[in-house]
Amino acid sequence: MKKNIVCIILLATILTGAGISCSKKTLDQTPVGAVSDDAVFNSKDPGLLTAYVNNIYQGLPHGFDWTMLASLTDEALTQACTWAGQQTAMLSQLTPDNLGPFTNTNCPELQHFTWANEYAYVRAANLFFSRIDASPIDTAAKHGLMGEVFFLRAYLYHNLVSFYGGVPIITKAYALTDSFSVPRNTYAECIQFISDQCDSAAQYLPLEQTQVGRATKGAALALKSRVLLFAASDLYNGGNGTVPDPFASFAHPELVRYTSFSGGDRQSRWQKAKDAALAVINLGQYSLYMPNPASQSDAAANYGNLFIQMTTPEDIFVKYFSTNTVANWNDYGKTYGPGLFHNPNGFWGWGVDAPTQQFVDEYEMNDGSTFSWSNPTHAAAPYKNRDPRFYGTVLYDGASWRQRTSDILPHEATGKLQTGYQNTSAAHPTTDDIQYEVGGFDTHNPPTGANIWNWSPTGYYLRKWSDPTIDPLKVLQSTPWRYMRYTEVLLNYAEACLGLGDAATATTYINQIRTRAGMPNIASATMASLQHERKIELAFEELRYFDIRRWMICDPAVYGQKAGFSNVWSIHIFYPYNGSPNYGSGTPVYTPVADVSGAGNYANLDYSGGRAWNPKYYFLPIAYDEMNKNLKLIQNPSY
């Protein structure tokens, strides 16, 4: 019933806000099944208002859609990079009339980050605040809902500012009779507004809610921590020593960054970020999940299990889902299915958001040393003795997963991934050519030809969030999406400490996370080690898109294969014939490949991993449709 109430309220809100023109007689009629704004805000029953607020939560996109924001970073490549629009984005070819995946109906989550979508929910929040004072519900319930909507409006504006820079700060619910010509506020004004909204939310919200998934005081303070950390970063403060200010020639730099970033100004921003993170830590409400593993194997299991638990002590703001048996790939709100979307094609999964070779290479060896293909020991067995978090995040050739489906089980009973190619020719035992080989069950050339369109173009699959005990073809998991968890706050605090020159404190907090991961301590934190830790610990959690921009590490011309926009590499695995045609006989040869088509005769479909960086893509363009509605808007630089 609650779901129905939310839908009815949303419809009533849209109709009211749209100012539909019709006769008074028509307006005086109450639509069957509808609930008017007056009924919602004048009711003494807080249930209607609560349902109204529930709808605003839907304005926060989550990562359990068919394809994730990770596919627009160096973390992942999706098979549908061309027809779903990701390649347009990754070649920096977005324009005001072509926002690539952000307006492609095949990418519902990305669509929900856009200007029009987020402002629709901002309007709902503004309408709430315009009516809540007169609501007859009791004061405690009113204050609780006010806290949630302050938080939600802050989060919506955080999304807008992260993608567009400064945006118009709208705090009233516009009707069609109002003027839509409102200029963009400066970046600094937007950050201050969001910070203030978080403070207001924290004033009203409790430390714990009786209903899980609702905003709390900790969520408001954690959002403030994220916002202020981003604002203290290089992109918004005139660049860094390696990459210069990309907005120096823009006529209105105040829209996309601070205009003053002298030593004192920058230090003040780092201090605010540090204080905000410390405020969350000092609540004493959160702690790391399984902080002291008995072994590295335990650490790997703990990290994997963290993301399929319903609750953990580090959960700050979480979205819960109802288990169901339907998953649509392009219908937002009905596309939840992390197990189905990410499972390998040989298990009849969809293989979306495949980890890149560069991402896999970022994982250290379990002794803390750097992995290198130039090291013969590493190259001969690249999946042995890695950071335990690798095994909780990535599925790779030889990884144990789950029992195969009934059609494949007679052919492959081990439940281990097969992403390589087995030579079956006694006459050409060491020739790596598809004419002498059979692909593993999780490649584009499986023995049975099953589900070939859902293979991984990189040779890896995403394990994180998938529960191996659940058959994703029959049951969709109820795994929650964690918008914010305590580990992020600790890393926020460490980064702010580094910004202030306090490497010792940063080292302490980074090592807390590494200890939980079963990794050795680092001796002294640097910004590079901090960036590595965020990339590994927070992998695929929808933060990398913003991190590579705010750190300004996107350009391959500067950062090579470490860049956020370097061409995608894949892995080609060849098993020579060793007297048996069975997969895995012979010693494998691993070859990292500088594209996603494989080696020799393995070129495949349209899965292009080519990428190109243009500094204009630090922000999205404002769509022409929005520019035409509001003539006071100024377009983002270089669009």
Secondary structure by P-SEA (a helix, b strand, c coil): caaaaaaaaaaaaaaaaaccccccccccccccccccaaaaaacccaaaaaaaaaaaaacccccccccccccccccccccccccccaaaaaaccccccccccccccccaaaaaacaaaaaaaaaaaaaaaaccccccccaaaaaaaaaaaaaaaaaaaaaaaaccccccccccccccccccccccccaaaaaaaaaaaaaaaaacccccccccccccaaaaaaaaaaaaaaaaccccccccccccccccccccccccccccccaaaaaaaaaaaaaaaaaaaacccccccccccccaaaaaaaaaacccccccccccbbbbbcccccccccccccccccccccccccccccccccccccccccccccccbbbbcccccccccccccccaaaaacccccccccccccccccccccccbbbcbbbbcccccccccccccbbbccccccccccccccccccccccccccccccccccccccccccccccaaaaaaaaaaaaaaacaaaaaaaaaaaaaaaacbbbbccccaaaaaaaaaacccccccaaaaaaaaccccccccccccccccbbbbbbbbcccccccccccbbbbbbbccccccccccccccccbbbbbcccccccccaaaaaacccccccccc
